[in-house]
Amino acid sequence: MKTKHMVVIGDAYNMAELDNESIQLVVTSPPYFNVKDYGTENIGSIDSYAGYLKSLRQVFEECYRVLAKGRYVCVNISDIISNGRKYPIHAHCISILQRCGFKYVDNIIWKKPSGRKNGNCSGASKRFGLLIQHPYPMYYYPNNTYEHILVFRKGDFDYKMLTHDMKEDSKINIRYARLHWNTDIWEMMPETRKGHPAMFPEQLPEALIRLYTYRGEAVLDPFLGSGTTSAVAKKLCRSSVGYEINEAYLELIKKKSGYSEDPHSFEIIVKKPRGEMI
Ligand SMILES: C[S@@+](CC[C@H](N)C(=O)[O-])C[C@H]1O[C@@H](n2cnc3c(N)ncnc32)[C@H](O)[C@@H]1O
């Protein structure tokens, strides 16, 4: 099946390239608040927490506009410890997405293996060390070994529009699903490859794309990073759109999503920061 892949190097505040209701699934992992260095001015580098949340809301409002009725948005996010303070980002994200108009469906926990560096930010995987140094009450901070995958939906879906062929073409392997997705705790290893400071593992978008889209449909990632979502969408015969503010990741995105083997299926748009075309 021929699929199309659009990569926009630009700001996801304004996804003018996309028509209303033209996307069937959003899968994304927003920038961490004030922690990771993504190499350019971006939502993660905003100092104020209120400003960070306001920016996320702007992007999610655009997601609401471009998402088709009855379809899903899946947001991988974790609470953040910055300057010794823990920010309940997942809780604020639930509230923001609800205010954008989405219905809250699920909070899937991505559990990482414990007892090793788990890819979490700012020493969150080393917090238990304090109790080892001070084995007394009130020195307890557990290692953080999970992230959230928040699942939302835009209204109701008309299941009658699905044809027999569509369903059979995208049928889910129930043996595999029972083994890995039976509960709302999913165990996955974090991504350890280099090139981008906060990649999610391919299994994460793969599960969501298989569970929430049919072959040939379009998946959007407004915070594309290294291009994981587009790469997986392509592999699963879905089209994709990704926005990434930092042009330095474009080569990685191309490499990961197999641009050189199939350049005709890609459209790459590079915008200036304020949305002006180069
Ligand atoms: C957590 S990373 C996403 C990583 C991605 N899931 C992957 O597997 O590579 C968030 C990305 O959002 C990008 N970003 C931050 N603000 C943005 C904005 N306003 N518009 C588009 N991308 C933005 C950052 O540069 C960073 O690459």
The ligand as an SDF file (V2000), in Angstrom:
LIG
                    3D

 27 29  0  0  0  0  0  0  0  0999 V2000
   10.2320   14.3330   23.7650 C   0  0  0  0  0  0  0  0  0  0  0  0
   10.8150   14.8580   22.2310 S   0  0  0  0  0  0  0  0  0  0  0  0
    9.9930   13.7650   21.0890 C   0  0  0  0  0  0  0  0  0  0  0  0
   10.8110   12.5350   20.7950 C   0  0  0  0  0  0  0  0  0  0  0  0
   10.1510   11.5750   19.8190 C   0  0  0  0  0  0  0  0  0  0  0  0
    8.9930   10.9350   20.4140 N   0  0  0  0  0  0  0  0  0  0  0  0
   11.1680   10.5330   19.3610 C   0  0  0  0  0  0  0  0  0  0  0  0
   10.9350    9.3270   19.5700 O   0  0  0  0  0  0  0  0  0  0  0  0
   12.2080   10.9080   18.8330 O   0  0  0  0  0  0  0  0  0  0  0  0
    9.9840   16.3810   21.9540 C   0  0  0  0  0  0  0  0  0  0  0  0
   10.3990   17.1000   20.6810 C   0  0  0  0  0  0  0  0  0  0  0  0
    9.5310   18.2380   20.5210 O   0  0  0  0  0  0  0  0  0  0  0  0
   10.2720   19.2540   19.8430 C   0  0  0  0  0  0  0  0  0  0  0  0
    9.5510   20.5400   20.0320 N   0  0  0  0  0  0  0  0  0  0  0  0
    9.5600   21.3640   21.1050 C   0  0  0  0  0  0  0  0  0  0  0  0
    8.7480   22.4230   20.9120 N   0  0  0  0  0  0  0  0  0  0  0  0
    8.1870   22.2560   19.6820 C   0  0  0  0  0  0  0  0  0  0  0  0
    7.2360   23.0000   18.9270 C   0  0  0  0  0  0  0  0  0  0  0  0
    6.7250   24.1480   19.3970 N   0  0  0  0  0  0  0  0  0  0  0  0
    6.8570   22.5370   17.7050 N   0  0  0  0  0  0  0  0  0  0  0  0
    7.3920   21.3710   17.2160 C   0  0  0  0  0  0  0  0  0  0  0  0
    8.3100   20.6200   17.8890 N   0  0  0  0  0  0  0  0  0  0  0  0
    8.6860   21.0450   19.1090 C   0  0  0  0  0  0  0  0  0  0  0  0
   11.6550   19.1790   20.5050 C   0  0  0  0  0  0  0  0  0  0  0  0
   12.6520   19.7760   19.6830 O   0  0  0  0  0  0  0  0  0  0  0  0
   11.8320   17.6550   20.6700 C   0  0  0  0  0  0  0  0  0  0  0  0
   12.5530   17.1000   19.5780 O   0  0  0  0  0  0  0  0  0  0  0  0
  1  2  1  0
  2  3  1  0
  2 10  1  0
  3  4  1  0
  4  5  1  0
  5  6  1  0
  5  7  1  0
  7  8  2  0
  7  9  1  0
 10 11  1  0
 11 12  1  0
 11 26  1  0
 12 13  1  0
 13 14  1  0
 13 24  1  0
 14 15  1  0
 14 23  1  0
 15 16  2  0
 16 17  1  0
 17 18  1  0
 17 23  2  0
 18 19  1  0
 18 20  2  0
 20 21  1  0
 21 22  2  0
 22 23  1  0
 24 25  1  0
 24 26  1  0
 26 27  1  0
M  CHG  2   2   1   9  -1
M  END
$$$$
